[in-house]
Amino acid sequence: VVLSEIEDEILAIKALQLGAQDFLVKWHTNEHLLIRAVQYALERKQTEEHLYYLAHHDALTGLPNRKLFYDELKQRLATARRHNRPLAVMFIDLGHFKHINDSLGHHCGDMLLQMVGKRLAGCVRATDCLARIGGDEFIIALTDMHHPVEDSTAAANKIMDIFREPFLVEKHAIDARVS
């Protein structure tokens, strides 16, 4: 919120174009108007952040979506090139997911995807990027690897390990397979 001593409509428009939430002139503003302008600005910012989250995260799992992953991947690739560091990308696909949806219903399929997302999130480091890119497909970008072959193999083994134990979905033990 811009509070100015100058009553200049062109300046006000420019301030709003540059991201200001409101433009108030000191001589025409009282305490009530200032408080209201700040409250509205905060509400708009919260709404903007919420809309950004919805546009960049998968509604089912809460993980980053395809758009956010690709944006993150571009940045991570640039950083990896700049520092001459390796980067690995793992594509994970659940096997026979259609059969699970068809036999147990979409509700159980959705619950399975949520559980898979949580287990995968437990496998990655804070520096890695995990996303659900659609359907039964997940993707991980591994960064900050000092020993690329060993580190990516260890990550793949860790991911495979989380699928050894069945997922319990509404009294059904589902042995999910991945490739």
C-alpha positions as CSV (number, residue, x, y, z in Angstrom):
1,V,0.0,0.0,0.0
2,V,1.5,3.3,-1.1
3,L,0.8,6.4,1.1
4,S,1.8,9.5,-0.7
5,E,1.7,13.3,0.0
6,I,1.4,13.8,-3.8
7,E,-2.1,13.5,-5.4
8,D,-1.0,12.3,-8.8
9,E,-3.1,9.8,-10.8
10,I,-0.3,8.9,-13.2
11,L,1.9,8.1,-10.2
12,A,-0.9,6.0,-8.6
13,I,-1.4,4.0,-11.8
14,K,2.3,3.4,-12.1
15,A,2.5,2.2,-8.5
16,L,-0.4,-0.2,-9.0
17,Q,1.2,-1.5,-12.2
18,L,4.4,-2.2,-10.3
19,G,2.6,-4.3,-7.7
20,A,1.2,-1.9,-5.1
21,Q,-2.1,-3.1,-3.7
22,D,-3.5,0.4,-3.2
23,F,-2.5,4.1,-3.5
24,L,-3.7,6.5,-0.8
25,V,-3.1,10.2,-0.6
26,K,-2.1,11.3,2.9
27,W,-4.4,14.4,3.0
28,H,-7.5,12.3,2.0
29,T,-6.9,9.3,4.2
30,N,-8.0,8.6,7.7
31,E,-7.2,5.8,10.1
32,H,-10.2,3.7,9.0
33,L,-9.3,4.0,5.3
34,L,-5.6,3.0,5.9
35,I,-6.6,0.0,8.1
36,R,-9.1,-1.1,5.4
37,A,-6.5,-0.7,2.6
38,V,-4.0,-2.8,4.5
39,Q,-6.5,-5.5,5.4
40,Y,-7.7,-5.8,1.8
41,A,-4.1,-5.9,0.6
42,L,-3.3,-8.8,2.9
43,E,-6.5,-10.6,1.9
44,R,-5.6,-10.2,-1.8
45,K,-2.0,-11.5,-1.1
46,Q,-3.3,-14.6,0.7
47,T,-5.8,-15.3,-2.2
48,E,-3.0,-14.8,-4.7
49,E,-0.8,-17.3,-2.8
50,H,-3.6,-19.8,-2.5
51,L,-4.3,-19.6,-6.2
52,Y,-0.6,-20.0,-7.0
53,Y,-0.6,-23.1,-4.8
54,L,-3.7,-24.6,-6.5
55,A,-2.2,-23.9,-10.0
56,H,1.2,-25.6,-9.1
57,H,0.3,-28.5,-6.9
58,D,-1.6,-31.7,-7.5
59,A,-5.0,-31.5,-5.8
60,L,-5.0,-35.2,-4.7
61,T,-1.5,-35.6,-3.3
62,G,-0.5,-32.0,-2.5
63,L,2.8,-32.7,-4.4
64,P,4.1,-30.3,-7.0
65,N,2.4,-30.8,-10.4
66,R,3.9,-31.1,-13.9
67,K,4.1,-27.3,-14.4
68,L,5.9,-26.6,-11.1
69,F,8.2,-29.6,-11.7
70,Y,9.2,-28.5,-15.1
71,D,9.8,-24.9,-13.8
72,E,11.9,-26.4,-11.0
73,L,13.8,-28.7,-13.4
74,K,14.8,-25.8,-15.6
75,Q,16.3,-24.0,-12.6
76,R,18.0,-27.1,-11.3
77,L,19.4,-27.9,-14.7
78,A,20.8,-24.4,-15.0
79,T,22.4,-24.6,-11.6
80,A,23.8,-28.1,-12.3
81,R,25.4,-26.8,-15.6
82,R,26.7,-23.7,-13.9
83,H,28.4,-25.7,-11.1
84,N,29.3,-28.6,-13.4
85,R,27.3,-31.0,-11.2
86,P,25.3,-34.0,-12.2
87,L,21.5,-34.3,-12.0
88,A,19.3,-37.4,-12.3
89,V,15.7,-37.6,-13.2
90,M,13.6,-40.7,-12.2
91,F,10.2,-41.4,-13.8
92,I,8.0,-43.6,-11.7
93,D,4.9,-45.4,-13.0
94,L,2.6,-47.5,-11.0
95,G,1.9,-50.9,-12.6
96,H,-1.6,-52.2,-13.1
97,F,-3.1,-49.0,-11.7
98,K,-6.1,-49.2,-14.0
99,H,-6.9,-52.7,-12.6
100,I,-6.9,-51.3,-9.1
101,N,-9.2,-48.5,-10.1
102,D,-11.5,-50.9,-12.0
103,S,-11.6,-53.6,-9.3
104,L,-11.6,-51.5,-6.1
105,G,-13.0,-48.2,-7.3
106,H,-11.6,-44.7,-8.0
107,H,-11.8,-43.8,-4.3
108,C,-9.3,-46.6,-3.4
109,G,-7.2,-45.7,-6.4
110,D,-7.0,-42.1,-5.1
111,M,-6.2,-43.2,-1.6
112,L,-3.4,-45.4,-3.0
113,L,-1.9,-42.4,-5.0
114,Q,-2.0,-40.4,-1.8
115,M,-0.1,-43.1,0.1
116,V,2.4,-43.5,-2.7
117,G,3.0,-39.8,-2.7
118,K,3.7,-39.8,1.1
119,R,6.0,-42.8,0.9
120,L,7.9,-41.2,-2.0
121,A,8.2,-37.9,-0.2
122,G,9.8,-39.8,2.7
123,C,12.5,-41.1,0.2
124,V,13.7,-37.8,-1.2
125,R,15.9,-35.2,0.3
126,A,15.0,-31.5,0.8
127,T,17.2,-30.7,-2.2
128,D,15.3,-33.1,-4.5
129,C,12.1,-32.4,-6.3
130,L,9.2,-34.9,-6.3
131,A,6.1,-34.3,-8.3
132,R,3.0,-36.1,-9.5
133,I,2.8,-35.4,-13.2
134,G,-0.5,-37.1,-13.9
135,G,-2.5,-40.3,-13.4
136,D,-0.3,-42.8,-11.8
137,E,3.0,-41.1,-12.8
138,F,5.5,-39.5,-10.5
139,I,8.9,-37.9,-11.2
140,I,11.9,-37.0,-9.1
141,A,14.8,-34.8,-9.9
142,L,17.9,-35.7,-7.8
143,T,20.4,-32.9,-7.2
144,D,23.5,-32.3,-5.1
145,M,24.9,-35.7,-6.0
146,H,28.6,-36.2,-5.2
147,H,28.8,-39.7,-6.6
148,P,26.1,-39.8,-9.3
149,V,26.0,-43.6,-10.0
150,E,26.1,-44.6,-6.4
151,D,23.7,-41.8,-5.2
152,S,21.1,-42.4,-7.9
153,T,21.3,-46.2,-7.4
154,A,20.8,-45.7,-3.7
155,A,17.8,-43.5,-4.3
156,A,16.3,-46.0,-6.8
157,N,16.8,-48.8,-4.2
158,K,15.2,-46.8,-1.5
159,I,12.2,-46.1,-3.8
160,M,11.9,-49.8,-4.6
161,D,12.1,-50.7,-0.9
162,I,9.0,-48.6,-0.1
163,F,7.0,-50.7,-2.5
164,R,7.9,-54.0,-0.9
165,E,5.4,-53.5,1.9
166,P,1.7,-53.6,0.8
167,F,-0.4,-50.4,0.9
168,L,-3.5,-50.9,3.2
169,V,-6.4,-49.2,1.5
170,E,-9.8,-49.8,3.1
171,K,-9.0,-53.3,4.4
172,H,-7.3,-54.2,1.1
173,A,-3.6,-55.0,1.0
174,I,-2.4,-53.7,-2.4
175,D,0.9,-54.8,-3.7
176,A,1.8,-51.9,-5.9
177,R,4.4,-52.4,-8.5
178,V,6.5,-49.7,-10.1
179,S,8.7,-49.2,-13.1
